[in-house]
Amino acid sequence: MPVERQERINALLRRSIAEALPRIFMSDDKIDTGAITVLDVMTAHNLRNATVTVSIFGHEGERGTYMSKLSHAAGELQRIINRECKMKYTPRLRFVLTDSIAKGDHVLDLLNHLDIPE
C-alpha cells in the first residue's frame, strides 16, 4: 500500500477516534475526555490492526483506569469506525499511553522559569 494512502487512513482513524471518545464516555462521570489526547494512529499494512497512541494530561493516579476504560471501549470505537469510515477492514484497536505532552509541558514550564538576563 502506498505510504500516502496509509497516512490518510491513519489521519482519518485518529480524527474519528478523537471525535467518538466524548460520545462514548458521555455518561461516565469518572472520565475526563478533555484530558485524553489521541496523538497518533499507526495501522498495519494489511489494515487489520491499529495502535492508537494517547496521552492523558493530569490525572496521574488514574491513568491506569483511563487506559482500561479505553481498552474496554475499543469494540464500540471499532463499530463507530466501521459505520463512519468506509474501509474494507475495520482495524482491531490497541491503545498505548505516552507521556510526551506532559514532558513537553514540563520543558515549557522550565523554560518559562529560567532567569535569562536581557
C-alpha positions as CSV (number, residue, x, y, z in Angstrom):
1,M,0.0,0.0,0.0
2,P,1.4,3.4,-0.8
3,V,2.6,5.5,2.1
4,E,0.4,8.4,1.3
5,R,-2.7,6.2,1.4
6,Q,-1.7,4.7,4.8
7,E,-1.1,8.2,6.2
8,R,-4.5,9.3,5.1
9,I,-6.1,6.3,6.7
10,N,-4.2,6.9,9.9
11,A,-5.3,10.6,10.0
12,L,-8.9,9.5,9.3
13,L,-8.9,7.0,12.1
14,R,-7.2,9.5,14.5
15,R,-9.9,12.0,13.8
16,S,-12.7,9.5,14.1
17,I,-11.5,8.1,17.4
18,A,-10.9,11.6,18.9
19,E,-14.4,12.7,17.9
20,A,-16.0,9.5,19.2
21,L,-14.4,9.5,22.7
22,P,-16.7,12.2,24.2
23,R,-19.8,10.4,22.8
24,I,-18.7,7.0,24.2
25,F,-17.8,8.4,27.7
26,M,-20.6,11.0,27.9
27,S,-22.4,9.2,30.7
28,D,-19.2,8.2,32.6
29,D,-18.6,10.9,35.2
30,K,-15.2,9.4,36.2
31,I,-13.6,10.0,32.8
32,D,-12.5,13.5,31.8
33,T,-12.4,13.2,28.0
34,G,-10.8,16.6,27.7
35,A,-7.7,15.1,29.3
36,I,-7.4,12.4,26.7
37,T,-5.5,13.3,23.5
38,V,-5.2,11.0,20.6
39,L,-1.7,11.7,19.3
40,D,-1.3,9.1,16.6
41,V,-2.7,6.0,14.9
42,M,-0.5,3.5,13.2
43,T,-2.3,0.9,11.1
44,A,-0.7,-2.3,9.9
45,H,-0.1,-2.6,6.2
46,N,-3.0,-5.1,6.0
47,L,-5.3,-2.7,7.9
48,R,-6.2,-5.5,10.4
49,N,-4.6,-3.9,13.5
50,A,-4.0,-0.3,14.6
51,T,-2.0,1.1,17.5
52,V,-3.6,4.2,19.0
53,T,-1.1,6.4,20.9
54,V,-2.9,8.5,23.6
55,S,-1.7,11.0,26.2
56,I,-3.6,11.7,29.4
57,F,-2.9,15.1,30.8
58,G,-3.2,15.4,34.5
59,H,-5.0,12.5,36.4
60,E,-1.6,10.9,37.1
61,G,-3.1,8.5,39.6
62,E,-6.0,7.5,37.3
63,R,-4.1,6.8,34.1
64,G,-4.4,3.0,34.5
65,T,-8.2,3.3,34.9
66,Y,-8.4,5.6,31.8
67,M,-6.4,3.1,29.8
68,S,-8.5,0.2,31.0
69,K,-11.7,2.1,30.0
70,L,-10.2,2.9,26.6
71,S,-9.4,-0.7,26.0
72,H,-12.9,-1.7,27.0
73,A,-14.3,0.9,24.6
74,A,-12.3,-0.5,21.7
75,G,-15.2,-2.5,20.4
76,E,-17.5,0.4,20.4
77,L,-14.9,2.6,18.7
78,Q,-14.4,-0.1,16.1
79,R,-18.2,-0.1,15.4
80,I,-18.1,3.7,15.0
81,I,-15.2,3.4,12.6
82,N,-17.0,0.7,10.7
83,R,-20.0,2.9,10.4
84,E,-18.3,6.2,9.6
85,C,-15.2,5.2,7.7
86,K,-15.9,3.1,4.6
87,M,-13.0,0.7,4.8
88,K,-12.5,-2.8,3.6
89,Y,-11.4,-3.9,7.1
90,T,-12.0,-2.4,10.4
91,P,-8.8,-2.5,12.4
92,R,-8.6,-4.0,15.8
93,L,-7.5,-1.2,18.1
94,R,-4.8,-1.3,20.7
95,F,-4.1,1.7,23.0
96,V,-0.7,2.8,24.1
97,L,-0.1,5.5,26.7
98,T,2.7,8.1,26.2
99,D,3.6,11.0,28.4
100,S,5.1,13.2,25.7
101,I,2.6,16.0,26.3
102,A,3.4,16.0,30.0
103,K,7.1,16.1,29.2
104,G,6.7,18.9,26.8
105,D,4.6,20.8,29.3
106,H,7.4,20.3,31.9
107,V,10.1,21.6,29.5
108,L,8.0,24.7,28.7
109,D,7.5,25.3,32.4
110,L,11.2,25.1,32.9
111,L,11.9,27.5,30.1
112,N,9.3,29.9,31.4
113,H,11.0,30.0,34.8
114,L,14.6,30.5,33.6
115,D,16.2,33.7,34.7
116,I,17.8,34.9,31.5
117,P,19.3,38.4,31.5
118,E,18.4,40.6,28.6
